[in-house]
Amino acid sequence: MNISQKGENSKIKFSINELLRNGKNQQVFFLNNPNEALFLEPADWREMYNFSENAVLFCLSDEIYDPNDYIYTPYVNNNNLVSETNTFNQ
């Protein structure tokens, strides 16, 4: 087996939808490329869904986990929210 064949057989294949809301805007991201990442701000409420088979979500933080830092109730939907969908590499 040569390197190109080995690489072809070992590609990571996955997809995840992620909804982000910050109280003013809302945005849905379709993630399916291991070279892409999302940077979340502290005010971002997120919902992850539609995980494909074998999908893994990897999260990094620059702070130690503190449950008091988290928002446990999503922002209320209202007419002022802007909805936009971003799709990466479809």
N, C-alpha and C positions, 0 to 999 in steps of 0.2 A: 504494500500500500504506500503510495507517495503522500507527501505532506498535504497537497491540495485535497486529496480524497479524504484524508483523516479530518481536516478542518471542516470539510463539507458535511461530514457525518456528525460532528460534535457541535454544530451551531446551537446556540441557545434560542429556543422558540417559546414565546409566551405572550400573553396580553393581559393587561389590567386596566380597568377604568378607574379614574380617581376624580372625585368631585371636590373642588375647593370653594369655600365661601369665607368671606371676611366681614360680613355684615353690610357691605356696600355692593360687592360684585360676587358673581358666581361663575365658575369656569370648570368645564369637564375636560380632562386629559385622557387620551387613549395612549397607553404606553405599550410598546411592543419592540423596543430596541434597547439592548443592554448598554448602549453607548449614551443613552439619554437619562437625565435625572430631573427631579423637581426639587426646587429650593423653597421650603415653606417658611413663611413669616410666623411670628408668635401668635398673631390674631387669626390665622387660618384654621377653619374647621374643615376636616377632610373626611370623606367617606370613600372607601375602597370597595370595589365590587366587580363582578364579571371576571374573576380570576380564571384563566385558562388552566388546563391540566398542567401540572409541573411548574406553575408560576411561583416565584419566590419574591417577596417584597423585602428589601434590605434598607434599614433606616439607620442613619448616623446622627449624632447630636454632639454639640460642644458643651453640654451641661449634664450633670448627673440627674437622673430621673427624680422629679418631685411632683407627686400627684396634685399638689396645690397649684401648679403652673398650668394645668390643663383645663380646657373648656369641655365640659361634659354634656352640654345641651347645645344642639345646633342653633345657628342664628335663625330667627323667624323669617320665613319667606314673606316678602312684600313686593309691591309693584315697582319699587325703586331698584330691585336687583337686576343687574345686567347679566344675561346668560350668553355664554360663548363656548364653543367647543373647539378644542385644539386636537389635531390628530398628527401624530408623528409617524412618518415612514409607512403609510398604508399602501 
